[in-house]
């Protein structure tokens, strides 16, 4: 995998925090997600699926899981 430029969530606890969700764009339409406290575990999807997931989270579709 080539070098990814990770962006932290705006909800992160600040610079240097290890309690963050990070996102990076990959080759083509790929999007990569990881937690800053476990950076070797990366979830990869495409932009359309990530968008659908984020919209579902915002709409409360997964609230019953927490």
Order of alpha helices (4+ residues) and beta strands (2+ residues): beta-beta-beta-beta-alpha
